[in-house]
Amino acid sequence: MAHPKSRISKQRKRKRRTHYKAEVPQIATCSVTGEKHLLHRAYYDNDDNLRYRGRILVKAVEVDGDE
C-alpha cells in the first residue's frame, strides 16, 4: 500500500489548494426576450416557455380556468 515518505503539513497542503477557486458564472442576455441566463443552458422565459439559443424548446401548457 502506498504511503507518503514524509508528512505534509497543514500549511503546505493549504498553499497547494489555494489555486482551486470557484469561478464567477458567465451570464448572457437573450437576443429575443432580453432574459439573463447562464451560457450554454436552457432557461424559462416570462411565459414559462423553455428556451435555448433564442428558440422555444418546450412550449408552456395553457391552463383553462373554466372548472
N, C-alpha and C positions, 0 to 999 in steps of 0.2 A: 504494500500500500504506500502511495506517495505521501511524503510529508515535507514541509519546508525545512531547509537546513538551519535557518535561524528565525526567531520570532519577528514578525513585522509589528512595529509599534503603532499605536493609535494615530499618532501624528503623521507618520509616513503613509499609513493607509488613507487617512483623510486628505492628505495632499494629492494623492493619486486620484481620488474620487471627485476633486473639485471641478473637473472638466465635464462631468456628466450633469448637464443642466437642462431644465425644461425650456423648450423654445416657445417664443410668442407665436400663437396661431395666426396664420395668414388669412385675412378676411378680404373677400371680394364683394363687389356690388354687381347685381344682375343688371344687364343692359335693358331687359324688357320691363321688369317690375320695379327695379330700384332697391330690392331687398338686399340686405347684407347677409352673407353666409360664408362658411368655410370653403376654401378652394377644394375642388375635386370631390365635393359632397352634394348629394341631393338635399333639397330643403323644401319646406312648405311655405307657400305664399299666403297672402291675406285671405284668399278664398278657399284655403285648405287643399289646394292642388299641389301634388308633389312635382317639383320642377328640377331639371338638371340641364345646365348649359342653355337656358332660355326656352327649353321645350317642356311641355307637360308630359310627365311620365304616367302619372295616375291622376285621373280627374276625380274631384271630390263628389261624394254621393249627396244628392239633394234630398232633403228630408221634407216631406209634406206635413203640414200641421193640421190636417183635416180630422184627426182622430178624436 
